């Protein structure tokens, strides 16, 4: 048997290990000696458990102990970077933990873990990579809340024969889903650097908000596209609801990031988008382009789709920061542009709903 490599271990370590070897040769190793040896060898990397010809169970316990100590060391290392001051720390991509890294082309402006809700919300008053992400959707959410309240107040002044419960439902659903989606997105980008578990919880809420927006947008547009064909309208509403439920169910995975789960989620959200647009395409095929523009504003829904496609394409392609890493760290990187186009697309959607409402008011009945 090769001699054990004791290296520079302290005298007490050597003593315990020698005692272990001696008692092992006699065939009687006490649990106390065994446990002491495991703890000391895990603490000193210079001592190799295999070189001592240890039993398999003892060797596994040494490895487990060393692994746990390594994890604790990493946590302690992260704690060294924890900001205990008033303002959150802003760092480079090489200084943030792995769970905060999602874009290698953004070099600086990364908020460090705050471990404080108060400090996280102070990010609203700092310049960093999330500044534009937060404010585009914060203002968007607030804007749709104001628009919804204004529309509700205006609707109360109209006669019941002018504005039907269906109209209130369509606009209320669309504006509420937009406000919720952008509000959840704002919260996620505010708290994503709070801590690991808070980051992943609000990441799921962010995706849940997208499900809500797609459901509200699809059902409200379907209402005006098929306002007189209730059977077809209800069929598409059921499809919208099932697709949104499937997308929401995909959030139950907590494994966080396997390729199979990404493929599943991508497929589910593709189905969600198709279910939202299918009734619009179907109705446009029946009416033709000109009449579809006049009756329910299909051109605005097309503009919404194009805005979202541009935003998603920039986001997936990491454009423009891919071509000039470090130049778009604070302003106008791909995620911020995606947020901007999402708000623009939702505004187009509301304008399209208004076209449908005006046509319905001018042409009552079916």
N, C-alpha and C positions, 0 to 999 in steps of 0.2 A: 504493500500500500504506500502511495506517495505521502511524503511528510506534509502535514497541514501547514498552510501558509498563514501564519499568525500575523505577519507583517508588523505594523506599529500599534497593535491593539494594546490597551492598558494592561497593567499587571493583573488586575482582577479578572479581566477577560481571559487572559492566558491561564490563570489558575482554574477557572471554571471549565475551560475547554480541556485542559489536561486531566482534570477530575472526571470529565465525561468520558474521555478516551480510556482512562484506567478502569473505570467501572464498567464500561462496555465490554472490555476484554474479559472481565470476570463474569459477564452475562447478566448483570443486574444494574440497570440504569434507573435511578429513581426519577419520578415525575418532576420533582423540584429541580434536580440537576438538569433534566432535559429542557424544562421551560426556561430556566436561566440561560442555558446555552443558546436556545432559539432567540431569545430577546437580544443577547449580546451579539450574536452573529448577524442578526438583522440590522443592528446598529452600526456595524463595521464592515464595509464592503470589502475590506482586505481579507476577510475570512470566508473561504469557499466551503459551503456545506458539502458539496460533492467530494471535495478532497478529504473529508473526514470519514468517508464511507458510511454515511448515516443511513438509517432505515428510511424507506420511501416516505412514510407518513411524516417523519420529522423533517425531511427535506422539503416536502410540500408546505409544511407549516412555516418553515423559514422563509420560503418564497412568498407566501401569502402575507406574512408580517412585513417583509421588505416592501411589497407592493402597496400595502396600506400606509406604511410610513412615507412612501413616495408621494401618494395622493395627498396626505396631510401636508407634506412639504410644499406641493404645488398650491394648495389652498392658502398656505401661509404666504407664499410668494405673491399670490393675487391680492391678499389683504394688504401687502406692503404698498400696493398701488391704489388702495382705496382712499378716496378723497374725504377727509373729515372736515374740510373747510366749508365756507359758505357757498362757493361756486363749484360747479363740476369741473373736473380736469378734462382737457382736450389734448389728445395725443396722436401719434402716427399709427399707421396700420400695424407696424411691428411691435407696438407696445400694448395693444388691446388683446384680450383673450380670444381664443379661437372661435367661440360662439358668437362673437360680435363681428367677425370678418366675413363679408359676403361680396366684396368688390375690391379686387387687387389693384384696380386702376385709380382708386381714391387713396392718396398717400397720407394726407394730413386731415385734421378736422374731425377726428373720431372721438366721441365722448367716451371716457373711461367708465367702468362700472361705478355707480354712485351709492348703491345700497341705501338709498334714501329717497322717498317720494318727493319730499320738499326740494331736494337738490335736483332731482330729475325734472321737475316742473320749472326750475330756474333755467333750464335749457331754452325755454321760450325767449329768454332775454340775452342769449349768447349767440355768437356766430360759430357755426360748425356745419358738418355735412348734413345734419338733419333739419337745419333751420327752415329751408324752403319746403321740405317735406311736411313739416309741422304746420307752417302757416298757410300753404295752399289749401290744405284740407280743413284747417281750423276755420279759415274765412269762408271756404265753400260750405261747410256744415252750418255755420252761422247764417250765411246768406239764404240757404234753403229753409232754415227755420223761420227767418223773417218773411220770406216769400210765402211760406205755408200759412203763417199767422195772418198775413195781409190778405191772402186769398180767402181764408176762412171768414175774416171780418167782412170782406166785400161780398162773399156769397150769402151771408146772412141778410143782406139788404135786397137780394133778388127774390122774386116770387118763387114758390115751390114748383110752378109750372115751367119756369125758365131753367133752373138748375136742378137736375134730378139727383137722387142719392147715388146713382151710378157715376155721375160726374164728380161728385164729392169724393167718392171712393177712389176713382182713378187718380185724381190730383193728390188726394191725401196720401195714398199709398206711395206714389212716385216721390213726393217731396219728403215724406217721412223716411223712406228707405235711403234716399240720398243723404239726408242729414245724419242718419245712423251710421251709414257706411263711412262717410268722411269723418264723423266723430270718433268712431272706433279706430280708424287709420291714424288720426291725430294722437290718440292715446297711445297706440302702439309705438309710434315714432318718438313719443315723449319718454316712454318707459322702457324701450328696448334695451337701454344701457343700464337699467336699474340693477338687475341680477339675472342669473341664468334662468331660474324658474319663472320669474316675472316676464322676461323676454319671450319665452316660449308660450306662455299663457296668452299674452296679448298678441303674439303672432297668429295664434289660432283665431282670436277675436277679429283680427284684421281680415283674415280670409272669410270668416263668418259674415263680416260686413259686406264683402263682395257678393256673397250668396244672396244677402238681403237686397242689395241694389239690383242684381240681375232679376230676382223674383219680382220686385216692385216695378221695375222698368218694363219687363216683359208683359206682366198682367195689365198695366195701365195702357200700354200701346195696343194690346190686343182688344181692349174694351172699345176703343174708337175705330179700330180697323174692322171689327166684326160687331158693331153696336146693334145691328138688327138681326144678326144670325146667332141667336143665343146658344144653340146647340154646339155649333163649331167653336164659338167663343169659350164655352165652358170646357170643351174638350182640350183646347189649348191651355186654359188655366190649369187644368189637372196636370198637363204635361209640364208646365212651368213649376208647379208645386213639387212634383215628383223629382224633377231634376235638381231643384234647390235642396230637397231633403237628402238626395244622394250626395250632393256636394257637402252638406253639413255633416253627414255621417262619416265622410272621409276624414273629418277633423278628429275623430275618436282615436286615430293612431297616435301613439306617443313615442314610437320608435325614432322619429325625427329624421328622416332623411335618406332612407334607402332608395335605390333607383326604382324598385318596383312600386313603392308608394308614390314617388314623384310621377311615374307613368300613370298610375291609377288616378291621382289627383288631376293630372293634365287631361286625361280622358273625361273625367267627371265635369270639369269646368268647360271643356269643349262642348259637351252635351248641354250644359247650362246655357251657353251662348247660343247654340243652335235652337234650343227650345224657346229662347226669347225672341229670336229673329224669324223663325219659321212662319208664324202667323202673319207677319208683315210681308214676307216674300210671297206667301200664298195669296193674300188679298190683293197685292199689287199685280200678280199674274191674272187675277180675275178682272180687275178694273182697268188695267193699263196704267202707264206712267202718268199721263196728264190727269186723269180722274183721281188717281191715288194721291197725287200732290194736292189736289183741290179738296178731297174729302177728309184725309187724315194726315197730311203733311209728310208723306213718305220721304221727301228729300231731306227733311231734318233728321229722320231716323238713319238715313244713309250717311249723313254727315256725322252723326253720333258714332256709327260703326267705324268710319274712316278715322275719326279722332282716336278712338280706342285702339285701332290697329296700329296707327303711327306710334302711339304711346307705348304699347306693348312691345313693338319691334325695337324701339330705342332701348327699352328696359332690358330685353333679352340680349340684345347685341352689345350692351354697355357702351352705347354711343351717346355723346361724343368723347367721353373720357378715355375710351380705348385708344384713340388716336393721339392723345396728349395727356398721358398720366400726370396727375398733379395739377393740371390747369383748371379743372372743374371740381375741385374738392369742396368748395363752399357753395358755388352758384352753378345751376344749370347742368348738373350731371344727369344721367339717364333716369334715375328714379324720380328726381324732381320734375323732369319733363313728363314722365308718365303720369304723375299726380296732376300736373297742369292740364294735360290732354283729357284726363278722366273727368275733371270738373267741366271743361269745355264741352265734352260729349254729353254730359248730363244736362247742361244748359240747353243744348240742341234738342235733347229729348223732351224737355218741358215745353219748348217752343212748338215742337211737333204735336204735343198733346193739346196745346192751345188752338192749333189749326183744326184739329178734330172737334174740339168744343165749339168753335165758331161756326163750323159747317153744320153741326148738329143743332145749334140754336137757330140758324137761318133756315134749316130744313127739318122742322119737327116731324116726328112720326117716322114710320118705316114703309 
